[in-house]
Amino acid sequence: MITIPFEEKCGQEMVIQKRLEQFREKMAEHKIDMYFVPTNDYHGSEYISDYFKVREFLSGFDGSAGNMLITQKGTGLWTDGRYFLQAEAQLSQTGITLYKSGQEGVPKINDKILEEIPEGGMLGADGRMVSAAWAEGMEKMLAGKNARLDLSYDLAGEIWEKRPELYHARAWILEEEFAGESRLSKLARLRGYLSEKKGSMIVITSLDEIAWLLNIRGNDIPCNPVVFSYLIVQEKECHLFAGENIFSSCDKKELEEDGIAFHGYGDIYPYLQGISGKEHILLDKRTVNAHIVESIPKNCGIEDVVCPVIQWKAVKNPVEIKNEREAHIRDGVAVTRFICWLKHNIDKIPLTERSVAEILEKFRQEERNYLGASFEPIAGYAEHGAIVHYSATEETDSYLAPENFLLLDTGGQYMEGTTDITRTILLGGKATAEQKKYYTAVLRGNLNLCAAKFLHGCSGVALDYAARQPLWEIGCDYNHGTGHGVGYLLNVHEAPNAFRYKILDEPGQNAILEEGMITSDEPGIYLEGKYGIRLENLILCVKREKNEFGQFMGFEPLTMVPFERDAIDVEQMNEKERKLLNVYHQMVFETISPFLSVEEREWLADACMPL
């Protein structure tokens, strides 16, 4: 998080306004009429390190998604439904206009650019921070007004006096006992693809793709064990562009023995500029930044492809699946022990949103092979739970009371895999009829999606309805996707598998669900000013029977933590749903009770008691 000095806290709005004034002065110097600021880094990452938090520095809004458009007359910020409430609060009195993406009557940012760019004007952006696809599309759009796109300037860097360093942390090798496949085997697969496409090289810049392909991990982005790097793979060569001395001598030797040649992190650009001969280069323009493509000589042919590594890493191999089950048992033990502890202490000691997140982290730290959180914890008590991706700060940290809901969305990175779980916990007293109504609807959606049976060939678009139906029946909905793919000791959000009802018009974004994919199942409901409810399990796609109608598929839950029994209205659930919950709770008890104390086991037995 980009911090503002303590003495300026009370005048944060003025600080933001001053920064925007300085930014506009730089725009004027470079004759730039509009400037686009994405939430991004040089690799198209969703979560970014502090060095790249330009949008947060210029706006004060610290959600994980959002784009800014700055002109001499005003500034707009676009974000999605997860952050509407948070953005409204953080942008208040800054002079920045919030545009709620996807809402009726709200213009898209590209439409706003085309509307406001002057005839013959200039749109600026940092060419390393935008994708090649975005740049190409923008140039075509601007041509209609004889306007141009200038990707030469990092204007934020010109005014950001105490910008955090671009830090390269120590990296390490993930052994095959955890990865399940050697890097040579993975590289051979990629070279086979390269041969099929008659390509001479493929350029990969997505950090999780590089980490998976080479079986390396790092700590360059908090909670995301990736390494700031670029990769070029050829028929007989493999070039890794990364920080200096980030690997131990032993690890570097192992990589070199497997044919990996090392280069400096920033050397990717001169390396590409120095290509001689007419090469056929494969890359994904949706993720590769515009400056990378600009660096490739014009005599080379560029083929825009969806990198196959995206699909390969999404389908977990048998070793990864076995390890993921183990990771979720340990995570289930930690979270269940924490909930038991919280239930017994909520009315005994002062607790806040941040302190309970820290206490849960300590429970996880007691588990073997735990490496750290998989994302910043979301702990929203009462009305804060209605802010979908709320993150408590020193200023907003609320004390908990033995009443109402605590929404707790957290996850862990283990050597055996990545976890992500949300539980909405009733902190005391009896749930109201309204609370039970909504909690039960969300629970039914979670159970029904996990129980879905479908023919192979379905994507998450076909199944999203199973989770939303109980809420749609009562005229409610949630403004986010139902589920996202999860990496193996990698990013907690991973393409291409997902559950959503909207079809995305992008290559690779409506993936068929395959055996071995791990996806979150997380319906919710958010009542502004009251509370939020979200229930999330990670579920594994598995094969069911195969017959004359085709291959049937289904899911198995990986997450092993009980739901909030005291918030359930049993009358809302049909017989099948009750059975689904009872079977799940029996599985939870049998799986994790052996690792609990007597007191914890007794509490879990009550929590998992059949309806």
Beta strands, then each sheet from edge to edge (+ up, - down):
strand 1: 34-37
strand 2: 67-71
strand 3: 75-79
strand 4: 96-100
strand 5: 122-124
strand 6: 148-150
strand 7: 172-173
strand 8: 201-204
strand 9: 216-217
strand 10: 229-234
strand 11: 238-242
strand 12: 260-264
strand 13: 280-283
strand 14: 301-304
strand 15: 370-373
strand 16: 378-381
strand 17: 405-410
strand 18: 412-414
strand 19: 417-418
strand 20: 421-426
strand 21: 454-455
strand 22: 483-485
strand 23: 494-499
strand 24: 518-521
strand 25: 524-527
strand 26: 531-534
strand 27: 537-547
strand 28: 550-557
sheet 1: 4+ 3+ 2- 1+ 5+ 6+
sheet 2: 7+ 9-
sheet 3: 12+ 11+ 10- 8+ 13+ 14+
sheet 4: 15+ 18- 19+
sheet 5: 16+ 17- 20+
sheet 6: 21+ 28- 27+ 24-
sheet 7: 22+ 23-
sheet 8: 25+ 26-
end
